[in-house]
Amino acid sequence: MFNGAHVILYTRDAEADSAFLKNVVGFDHVDAGRGWLIFKLPPAEVAVHPTEGEPKNEVYLMCDDITATLKALEDRGAEISRPITDQGWGLLAAVRLPSGTELPLYEPRHPIAHSLSP
C-alpha cells in the first residue's frame, strides 16, 4: 500500500540545515528543483506513544553505535548539543543543526521494526 514516508523538518534556516544534512551527515539526496534537496533516509519505523500534553511528532536518527556516530559527526564539524544519556530503552544524544534546532540520535536497546521482512 505505501512505498515510503516523507519527513519534513521545519527550520528557520533551511539552506544551512540542508547543507548540514548533505555535507556533515552525508545523506544522499535528489534536487527536486531550484536547489530544493530531498534526502534519502535510512530505513524507518513509526511508534505511537501516549501523552497527557499536546500531541506532537518527533524525529530521531537511529544508529548501531552512538559513540562512534557522535565522534564521526563531531569530526565533520557537528556540535554535540546533548551528551549520551541512558534512557533504558536506548542511549540518547543530540547534535545541533546550524539553525539551532536539535536533531536527536539514539542507539536502541529495544527490538527494531525497520528491518522486518515484508
N, C-alpha and C positions, 0 to 999 in steps of 0.2 A: 504494500500500500504506500509506504513512504520510502523515499530514497535518500534522505539525509535530514539534517537540521541546520538552520541558518541562525547564528548567534549575532546579535548586534551589541556593540559596546558604544554607548552614547558618551561623548567626551567633549571637553572644552577645547581640545587641540587634536583633532582627528588626524591631521597631517603628521604631526610629531609622533603620535601613538602608532599610526600605521607604519612609519619608518622604524620604530622600535620593534614592532612585530616582524617586520621584514628583515632588518639588519642585525638586531640583537638576539631575538628569539629564533630567527631563521626559518619562519614559516614560509612555505611555498605559497604562491599567490597567482591570481589572474587579474588583469586590468579590465574592469567592467566598462571602461570608457573614461576619458579625460583624467586619467590617473587615479580613478576610484578603485582601490585594491580590495579584493575579497580573498581571504586567506584560507588555505586548506588546514583543517584541524585534524588532530589525531582522532582515533575512534572515540565515540562519545556515549554517554549514558545520561539518563534523567532520573532524579529521585523526587519524591513528594514528601515534604515534612510538614507537620502541624505547626501552627503558630498562634499565639494569643494576640500578637501585634498585627500591624498592617501586612497583608500579603506582599511578597516581593520575590524576585528572581535573583539568583546568584550564578556566577560562572567561576569555576575552578579549573586549572590545568592540573592533570594528574601525571605523576612520574613514578618511576620504579625506585629511584634513589634521589631523594630530595636534597641531600647534602651535596652530591656531585652536580645536580642540576643547578642549585644556587651558586656554586663555585663557578660553573661554566658561564652562567648569566652575568655574574659579577665581573668575571674576567673580560666580558664583552661590554662592560660599562653599565650594567644594570645596578640600581640601588636596591639593596635588601631593606624593605620597609618594616617587615615583621620577621623576627628570627623564628627558627623552628620551635614549635611547641608540640608536645604530645597530647592529642585530644582523645586518646583511647581508640577511636575509630581510625586514626591515622596521624601522621605527622603533618603539621600545617605551618606554612610560612607565606610571605607575600613579597613581591617586587613592586616598585613604584614606576608607573608609566610616566613619560615626560609631562603629561597633562596634570600629574599629581594623583591620578586615580590609582588605587591599589589593584594588583592582579594577584589573587590568591593561588597558591600552588599546594598540592598535597600528595603525600605518599600514602595510599590507602592501606589499611590493615583489615579491611573487610572484603568479602567476595566482591569481585567486579563483574559487571554485566557487559561491558563493551566488547568483550571477546567471545561472547556466546555464539555458537553456530546458529544460522537461521533455521 
